[in-house]
Amino acid sequence: MTTISIIVPAYNESSSILGVLERIREQSIDGFRHEVIVVDDGSSDGTGNLLADNPDLYDKFIRLEVNGGKGAAVKAGLKEATGEYILFQDADLEYDPADYGKLFLPIARFEADLVMGSRMVAPEYTRVSYFWNKVGNWVITLTFNILNNTTFTDIYSCYLMYRRDLVDPDTLVSEGWEQHAEILSIAAANARNMYEVPISYHGRTLEEGKKIRAHHAVAVIWMIIKKRLFS
């Protein structure tokens, strides 16, 4: 059995966190088991209490007393992970755990080191999203591909999965939105066998709680450049 450590950072996601964890528990893929690590990032809406009251939905629960941002929550989760692979899962159901079977396929069939879920490669469905967010994603993906000689189509999908030994969490310096680019840059540099699979996407609107903005692309691009040219 291959163990996948699923890191679920959550900040003020009381309306969706239990639904996400229930969806994760529903997934059963031959040859794989889940280690679900959920991190409450100092939520003020009762998310932490909901998690404490439902311990059957996860394997490990980390509660940060002060909101440190998604990056801080991710690092806390990574330090507790014991699986052969890491997979990130947002707590808002923009990404559906029903796609785990697609993500795990390149591991089972090709012993992949890294698998990226793409919203751009023939997904079953994609909710129409904000134009400038999509432009930002296209720019950072192009930048990453040029500098790393790769052919990804969607590097800022939540669904990044990689062998845990490719990235030492103690070396991560970022705790902002650019942390994803930092992790991917390190993992891709150390990986020999990388794949991309189609995933569906049900993006939230700003009114529904979407947090990332197009302007975050600036810090992301700078992180990609730094990791490729100055590390």
C-alpha positions, 0 to 999 in steps of 0.5 A, spaced: 500 500 500 502 506 498 500 512 503 498 519 500 499 524 506 493 529 504 494 536 507 488 540 508 489 547 510 483 551 513 481 558 515 474 560 516 471 554 512 466 552 517 461 551 511 465 546 507 470 543 511 466 537 513 464 536 506 471 536 504 473 531 509 467 526 508 469 526 500 476 524 502 473 519 506 469 516 500 475 515 496 477 508 495 483 506 490 486 500 490 493 500 492 493 506 496 491 509 503 490 516 505 493 519 511 489 526 512 492 531 516 487 537 517 490 544 519 486 549 522 489 556 521 487 560 527 480 560 524 475 565 527 468 562 525 468 555 528 472 551 523 476 548 529 471 546 533 467 543 528 474 539 526 475 537 534 468 534 534 469 530 528 475 526 529 473 520 525 474 524 519 481 525 519 488 522 522 491 528 524 489 535 527 493 541 528 490 547 531 494 554 530 492 559 535 494 565 530 492 565 523 499 565 519 496 564 512 496 558 508 503 557 507 504 557 515 498 551 515 501 547 509 508 547 513 505 545 519 502 539 515 508 537 512 512 536 518 507 531 520 506 527 514 509 520 514 506 518 507 510 516 501 507 522 497 504 529 499 497 531 496 494 538 497 487 539 498 483 545 499 478 546 504 473 549 500 470 544 495 473 548 489 477 541 487 473 534 488 476 528 491 473 524 486 479 526 482 484 522 486 483 516 482 486 520 476 491 523 480 494 516 483 494 513 476 501 515 474 503 513 480 500 506 480 502 505 472 508 509 471 511 510 478 511 518 477 515 522 482 510 528 481 503 529 478 499 535 477 492 536 476 490 540 470 484 544 469 486 546 462 487 538 459 480 536 458 476 536 464 469 533 465 467 540 467 470 547 469 466 553 472 467 559 469 472 564 473 475 571 473 478 573 466 484 576 470 485 570 474 486 566 468 491 570 465 495 570 471 495 563 471 497 562 464 503 567 465 506 564 471 505 557 468 508 560 461 514 563 466 515 556 469 515 552 463 520 557 460 525 557 466 524 549 467 523 546 460 517 543 462 510 543 459 505 544 464 498 547 463 496 549 469 501 549 475 497 553 480 492 548 481 491 546 488 492 538 486 500 538 486 502 531 488 509 529 489 514 524 493 515 526 500 522 526 500 523 531 494 522 537 498 524 538 505 519 542 509 524 545 513 527 549 507 521 552 505 522 560 506 515 562 503 508 562 507 504 566 502 501 564 495 508 564 492 509 558 497 506 553 492 511 555 486 517 554 491 514 547 493 513 545 485 520 548 483 524 544 488 520 538 487 520 539 479 528 540 480 528 533 484 523 529 480 525 525 474 518 522 472 512 528 472 505 527 469 499 531 468 492 529 469 485 532 467 481 535 473 475 538 474 474 545 477 468 548 481 471 555 483 468 560 488 466 567 487 469 573 491 462 573 494 463 565 496 470 566 499 475 566 494 481 568 497 487 569 491 487 575 486 490 576 480 495 581 483 498 575 487 501 573 480 507 578 481 510 574 488 509 567 484 513 569 478 518 572 482 519 566 486 519 562 480 525 566 478 529 566 484 528 558 485 531 557 478 536 562 477 538 564 484 538 557 488 
